[in-house]
Amino acid sequence: MAYTFTKDLETGNQLIDTEHRQLIEAINNLLAACSTGKGRSELTNTAKFLQEYTAKHFSDEEKLQIQTQYPDYQNHRRYHEEFKKVVAEICKKLDTQGATITLVGEVNSAIAGWLINHIKKEDVKVANHIKSKS
């Protein structure tokens, strides 16, 4: 099941929304590969992309939070750090165990689920704060 970037995922910040779309697209590419029996081969590309892109995206988000003096910055940053650890752990498993079906499922549930939840609950708060400062 592919994820759709719906209105409830929009933060209203063009940079953040563009980056969220790219992250969701990477997850959807993995899911599409799984549906054609190529999930294991696509997993390496997805994991590497997620590791690099989440670091960039989180940095961009955190800069905006600092610039606008977001009051819950420390907690939001902690969520990002915890997520980066999850992605790093998946990459480590990929290196040691190879691309397994179990790991594909883990990416889908741990990564995609976390990302959608984080956007809806946390990033929307950040976006509202940024809007209030404009």
C-alpha positions in Angstrom: 0.0 0.0 0.0 1.6 3.3 -1.1 1.5 6.4 1.0 -0.1 9.5 -0.4 1.0 13.0 0.5 -2.4 14.3 1.6 -3.6 17.7 2.9 -3.3 16.5 6.5 0.5 16.0 5.9 1.1 19.5 4.6 2.8 21.8 7.0 2.4 24.9 4.8 6.2 25.3 4.7 7.4 24.8 1.1 10.8 23.4 2.0 9.5 21.0 4.7 6.7 19.8 2.5 9.0 19.2 -0.5 11.4 17.2 1.6 8.5 15.2 3.2 7.2 14.4 -0.3 10.7 13.1 -1.3 10.9 10.9 1.9 7.4 9.4 1.2 8.4 8.9 -2.4 11.4 6.8 -1.3 9.2 4.6 0.9 6.7 4.2 -2.0 9.5 3.2 -4.3 10.5 0.5 -1.9 6.9 -0.7 -1.6 6.5 -0.7 -5.4 9.6 -2.8 -5.7 8.2 -5.2 -3.1 5.1 -5.6 -5.1 7.1 -6.7 -8.1 9.4 -9.0 -6.1 12.3 -6.6 -6.1 12.0 -5.3 -2.6 15.2 -6.8 -1.4 17.3 -5.3 -4.2 15.7 -1.9 -3.7 16.2 -1.9 0.1 19.9 -0.9 -0.1 19.0 2.2 -2.2 16.2 3.1 0.1 18.2 2.7 3.3 21.1 4.7 2.0 18.8 7.5 0.7 16.9 7.6 4.0 20.1 7.8 6.1 21.5 10.7 4.0 18.2 12.5 3.4 16.8 12.4 6.9 20.1 14.0 8.1 19.6 16.8 5.6 15.9 17.2 6.2 16.2 17.2 10.0 19.0 19.8 9.8 16.8 22.0 7.6 13.9 21.6 10.0 16.0 22.3 13.0 17.5 25.5 11.4 13.9 26.8 10.9 13.1 26.0 14.5 16.1 27.8 15.8 15.5 30.8 13.5 11.9 31.1 14.8 12.7 30.2 18.4 10.4 27.2 18.4 9.6 26.5 22.1 9.7 22.7 21.9 12.9 22.6 19.8 14.8 20.3 22.2 12.1 17.6 22.2 11.7 17.8 18.5 15.4 17.5 18.0 15.4 14.5 20.3 12.7 12.8 18.2 14.9 13.4 15.1 18.0 11.9 16.9 16.0 8.8 17.9 14.8 8.3 14.4 18.3 8.6 13.0 19.3 5.8 15.3 16.5 3.6 14.0 17.6 4.3 10.4 21.3 3.6 11.4 20.3 0.3 13.0 18.4 -0.7 9.9 21.5 0.1 7.8 23.7 -1.8 10.2 21.4 -4.9 9.9 21.5 -4.5 6.1 25.3 -4.6 6.2 25.5 -7.6 8.5 22.5 -9.6 7.5 21.8 -8.5 3.9 18.5 -7.4 2.4 15.9 -9.7 4.0 12.2 -9.7 3.7 12.0 -9.0 7.4 14.1 -5.9 7.0 12.0 -4.7 4.1 9.0 -5.0 6.5 10.8 -3.2 9.2 11.6 -0.3 6.9 7.9 -0.1 6.0 6.6 -0.2 9.5 9.3 1.5 11.5 10.3 4.1 9.0 7.1 4.9 7.1 4.9 4.7 10.2 7.1 6.9 12.2 7.5 9.5 9.5 3.7 9.8 8.8 3.0 10.1 12.5 5.8 12.6 13.1 4.6 14.8 10.3 1.0 14.8 11.5 1.7 15.3 15.2 5.0 17.2 15.5 5.9 18.9 12.2 2.4 20.5 11.9 3.1 22.2 15.3 6.4 23.5 14.0 4.8 24.8 10.8 2.1 26.6 12.8 4.8 28.2 14.9 6.7 29.3 11.9 3.5 30.8 10.4 2.8 32.6 13.6 6.2 34.3 13.4 5.8 35.4 9.8 
